Amino acid sequence: MRTFAVQLLCCGFLLFQGNEGERLSRLKSRGHMEGDGPVPGLPTGQPPSPLTVSQFLCAVEHHSASPPTSVHSLRPGDIKVVGAMGDSLTTAVGAGATTIVQELTENRGLSWSGGGQGTLEEHTITMPNILKKYNSKLWGYATGNTHGPDHVRAHLNVAVSGSTSSDLAQQASMLVDRLKNDPEVDFVNDWKVITILIGNNDLCDSCTKPDDYNEAQFYMNLVRALDVLHSELPRTLVNLVEPLNMGTITQLNKGLVCSALHYLVCECAAFPKSKKAEKELVRLTGKFQKTVEEIATSRRYDTRQDFTVVHQPLFNSTSVPMVDGKPDLSYFAPDCIHLSDKGQAAAALTLWNNMITPQQDKEPLRWPPTGTVKCTSEDQPYIYTNLNSNPLTPSAEPSTDNNFFPRELMIATTVCGVVVVVVGAAVLVGVARRVKARRLYVQIPQ
């Protein structure tokens, strides 16, 4: 979601004027980042309760004897580099915050897809931290708090708070440049996993700028960014995640502070002007989510053995977590819209579990998360892709005849084919008429 530092500062002093009981409950149920100290108003003696994982029992020796040449034979231990692109959900705004003012800092180290602060044993659940169990030399994850992607601790988490899909191609170019110039990265030989989540801010502005934020523009922006990665990066698997169900934000308008911030940062979703506008947002959200799936499964990016895009359906049917019939705000930051460290951990677990689940069996984020980390097996040790999800071909290779058409080419080919048929039919009809006329002319007596 979009973040505005000035707006947060202006609203910060309202913190204690909202629903104080809900706020204290939220703070009590969430763990604190190291060095935060006690939180004003939080009763002492209450142990933090961040989301934790059950004992990690996976066999971490599941790596290839030599680096694979196909992305469809990629094992967790083969992955050397991680990167992330997106908006404030990927920069982890508010993940470690206990006050509104603290949300001025990005907690990238806690990011579900691009953070690697701490370890699983320290209850920091991120997808890179799970990968670190398979490869302790994993590189690229963010390691702490930042104020933008250029901070040294951001590393290869190049997400930018407030971004829309129109900014994604620029992030892709930034990531490519960093990978090429990072002395710790073997650009040609290292296997890379990049996770992308974008579109939430497009939806937040869709009711005020429908010409800029619609399905067609979203598709073009995603393809433009993915084309950059596809043309520039060898040995890469891209996780493509759809936007959240923005129609559920109205359930999170709790207290004066959260309601005021929601009005400022995502009015279209938090305060739709009418039932018709609300239905249109829900419809457009579904279109965005379907676009993500279509791009990832189109095989547009399956033309090489060392690159693919995989749809990871984390949020396509996710609702607001509930407890005792009310929204469970322990999964959210103090602004009631970004994810807390507990919410980030839930997304990270779902992402990882989907990465090692066949395409047809992947699941969205469920509440409450199980806390269970799935493991690869001897029978299926690979990260699942569109092509190796077929159980009959566990290490399927992409076709070498490049017979994978993007949507635009398929449409153009179909149109051209129809034109050829029509023109051909017209020519045949014309020839037939001329032949018939000639025959009639010959039969006329002199």
N, C-alpha and C positions, 0 to 999 in steps of 0.2 A: 504494500500500500504506500501511497505517497506520504512523505514526511516533510513537514515545514517547521524548521527550527524556530522561526519567529513566532509562529502560532503556538507551538508547544510552550515557549517561554511565557507568552501572554496568558496561557491557560494554566500554567503551573501552579500559580498561587491559589487556584480553585480546588486543589487536590482534596482538602479536608472538607469542602463544602458539598461534595457529592454524597453518595450513599456510603457513610463511614463503615457501617457494619460489613458490607460486601467487600470493601477495600481491605479491612483488617483480615477478613476470612481468606481473601486471595493471598495476602502477604504471608500469612501463617502457613499456608499449604504449599508454598513454593520455597525451594532452597535459595541461598544467596551466593553470589560470586565471592570468591576469596578477596578479602580486603574491603568489602562493602561495609562491614561493621553493623551494629544494631540499627534497626529501622524504627524511627520515631512512631510511637503508638502501637507497636507490635509487642504483645505480652511476652515476657521473658520465659525461658524454660520450655518453649515449644519447639520440638525438633523439626527441622525442615523435612519435607517429604517429596523430593523431586522424583520423576519417573526413573525407575531402576530396571536393569535387565536381570533375568535369571542367570545362573552361572553359565559362563561361556564354555560350551562343550564341543565346539567345532574342531575338526581336524585341520590344523592350519598348514599342514604339509601339502595341501592340494595346490601345487603349482607345477607348471610344465617343466620337463627336463631341460628344454631349451625354449626360448621365446617363440610363441606361435606366430605363424604368418597370417592366420585368419582370425578376424574378430569373433567369428562364430565358434572358435575353439579357445576362447579367452577364459582363464581361471582367475579367481580373486588374487592369488599370489603373484600373478603375472603383471598386475597393474602397478605401475611405478609413479604415476602422476595423476592428481585430481585437480579439477578446476570447476568453477561455478559462475553462472550468469543469471541476471534477473533484477529484482527490485528489493524493497526493504524486507521482504520475507526471507531473502537469501543473505542480505547483510545482517540479519538477525537484530533489527532494531527492537529494543525493549526486552530482549531475551533474558538479560540479567538485571533488568530494572525493577526497582521497588517503588519508585516515584516517577511522576511524569517528567520531571527535569532530567532524570537519568536516561530518558529515551532520546536525548540529544546525542548519545553515543551509540555507535553500532557495535554490537557484541558479536563480531564476525567469527570469533573463535568457537562460538556456540552454534553456528549455523548448521542446520540439518544436513545440507548438501555440500557445503564448502568450508566447514570449520573442523579444526583438529585440536582444540585446546584440551589439555588434560588427557584422561584415559577413560575407558569403560569402567575400570575399577573405581575411578573417582566420580562415577555417575555422570560423566559427560558423554551422552549418547549422541553421536553424529555418524553419518555414513562413513566419512574418512576414518573416524576412530575405530569403527568395526573393521575396515580394510587394513588398518595398522596391525591388527592381530595376525593378518596373513603376510604382511610385508612391513616390517618395522622401519624400513627405509623409505616409506611412502613420502611423496613430496607434493607441495602445492597448496595445502590447506592453510586457512587463516589461523592465526595463533593467539589473537587477543582482540582488544577493543580498537576501533578505528573511527576516523571521521572522513571516510571516502576510500575509493579503490586504490588511491596512490600511496596510502600508508604502507610502510614496510611490512606490517603484520598482516596485511590483506593477502599478500602473496598472489595466488592465481584465482582467488575469489574476486572477480572483477565486477560483480553486481554493483549497481548504483541505486541508492535509495531514491524513490520517486520516479524511476524509469517506466516508460511505456514500451510497447513492442517496437515503436519506431526508433528507439535507442539501441535495440539489440544488435544490429549490424556493427555499430561502433564498438560495443563491448566485445563482439567476436574478433574484430581487428585488433583490439587492445590485448586480448588473450593470446592471439596468434603471435603478436609481437613479443609478448613476455616469454612465451614458450621458446621462441627462436633465440632469445638473448639471455635466457637463464642458464648460468654455468652448471647448475645442478641437473639440468634436463638434457638427455640425449634425444634431441628433437626427432631424429629419424627412427631410432630403435625403441625408445620407451613407449610402452602402452599407456594410453591416457583415457580417463573417464571424466566427461564434462556433463554437468547437470544444469538444465535450464528450466526455470519457472518464470513466466512473464504473462501479462495480460490483465492483472488485477486493476492496475491504474487506468488501463484503457476502458474497462467497464465502469470505473468510478467517474469517468468523464464522458461516457457514451451518451448521456441524456442531454448534455450541453453542447457537445461537439460531435454530432452523429456522422458528419462527413469525414472526420479524422479517425474516429474510433468505431469501426464496424467490422463485419466478418471479412470482407474483401481485403481491407487494409491490414487486418491482423494476419491473414494468410500471406500476403505479400511481404510483410515485415519479417515473419518467421522464416520464410523461404530465403529471403535475402541474407539473413544472418547464418542460416544453416549452410547456404551455398558457400559462404566465406570459409566456414570450418571444413566443409567437404573438399574444397579446392586447395586448401592450405595445409591441412593436418594429416599426417600419416598415422597409422596405428591408433585409432580413436574410436571410442564408443560414446555416443551422446545419449544421456537420459533426457527425454522430453516430457515435462510434467504440465498438465493443464491447469488453468486458473481455478481458484476456489469458487464455491457456490456463493456468489456475492449477494444473492437474495436472502441469505440467512443473517445478514448483518443487523437487520432491524431487531433481532432478538437480543443483540448485545448493546443496545442503547440503554445502559444502566447508569443512573446517577447523572448529575449535571456535567461533570467533567468529561466522561466518556461520550455523552450525547453531543456536547459542544464540539469535541474533537472529531467525531464522526461527521458532523455537519460540515466541518471545514475540509476534511481530507477525502470524504467519499459520500457526498450528498446524494448522488444518484441512487446508491444502494441503501444508505442508512435512512434517508428521508425522501422516498419517491413521491412525486407530486400528485400521483393518482394511482388507482388500481391498474389502469391501463399502462402507466409508466412502469409499475412494478412488474407486470407480466412481461413487458418488453425486455426488461433487464434479465429476467429469468430465461426468456427465449434466447437473448443474445449470449448469455453465459453458456447455455447449452450449445450454441453454434460455435463459440470459441473452443469449448472442450472437444467438440466433434472435429474441428479443424486440426487441433493438435494430434488427435488419433489418426486422421486421414493422412496427414503429412508423414507421420512416423511409419505408417503401414503401407504407404504408396510405393515403396521400393525405389523412390527417387534417389535415395542415398545408399542403395545396395548394389552399386555398380562396380565396387572394388572390394577385394577380400579384406582389406584392412580398415574399413570404415563402415559404420552403420548408425542409425538413429532408432532408439527403442522407446515406445510409448510406455510410460510408467503412470498408471491411473490412480494417483493418490487421492485426488480431490473430486472425482467426477460425480460422486453421490454422497459426499461427506456432509453431515449435518453438524449443528452446534452440539458439543458435548453437554450432557445434562446430569445433574445430581439433585435428587429430591424434587424433581420437576422444575428446576431452575437451571440456567446456564452455569456450567462449571467453569468459573473464571480463573481457576488455577492454571488452565492451559493458555491463558492470555496475559499479555503485558498489562501494565496499569491503564493503558488507553482502551482496553477491551476490544482491540481489533488485531494488533500484531500478536505473534506467538511468544509465550514465555519460554524459558528453558525447558519446561515440561512439555509444552506444545511442540517445540523444535525437536525434542527427543522422540515424540510420537511420530512426527513426519519422517525422521531419520530411520526409525525402525521399519516403517512401512516401505520406504524407498528400498532399503537393503533387502528386505524379505521379497519384494517384487523383483529385484534384480536377479534373484536365483529361483524364480518361479516362472514356469512356461507362460507364454503370452496369453493363452486362453484361460489361465487360472489366476492371473494377477488380481489383486483385490484393492479397493480403496481403503483409506484410513478409517478404522472403526474405533468407537469409544466404548469402554476404555481400552487402550492398547494392551496387548497381552504381556508385553515386556519380554517376549521370547525372540531370540535371534535365530533365524533359520540357518541351516548349514548346507553346504554342497555335499555331494556324496561321490563314492567311487563310480557309480553308474552314470551320474550326471554332474561332473565337476565344473561345468562351464557357467559363465554368466549367460542368461538366456537372451536370445535375440529373436527377431521375427522368423529367421530362417532355421535356427536350431531348436525352435520350440516344438517342431514336429517330432514326436517320440520315435518315429521310424528312421529319422535321420538326425541323430543327436549332434553331429558336427557338420551339418550341411554347409556346403560352400555356395556362394552366389554364382549365378550363371555367368559364363565368360563371354556370352554373345551380346551382353549389354541390352538384353530384351526387357528392360525395366523402364517404362515410360512415365515421366512426370505428368500431373494432371493436365497441364496446358498442352503438352504434346499429344496426349491421348485425345483431347477435344479437337485439336487442330487436325489430327490424322483422320478422325471420324468425319469431320466436316468436309475435308478434301475428298474422302472416299465417296461421300454422298454426292458431292458435286460431280465427280468423275462418272458415277453411275447415271446421274440425271443427264449430263451432257452426252454420254455414250448412247443412252436411250433415245435422246432427241436426234442424234445423228443417224441412228438406225431407222427411226421412223421416217426421217427425211429421205434417206436412200430408198426405203421401201416405197414411198409415195412416188418418187421419180421413176422407179422401175415400173410401177403399176401404170403411171401416166404414159410411159414410153410404150408399154404393151398395148394400151388402149389406142394410142396414136397409130401403131402399126396395123391394128385391126380395122381401121377406118378404110372403107373401099375408096379407091382412086376414081 
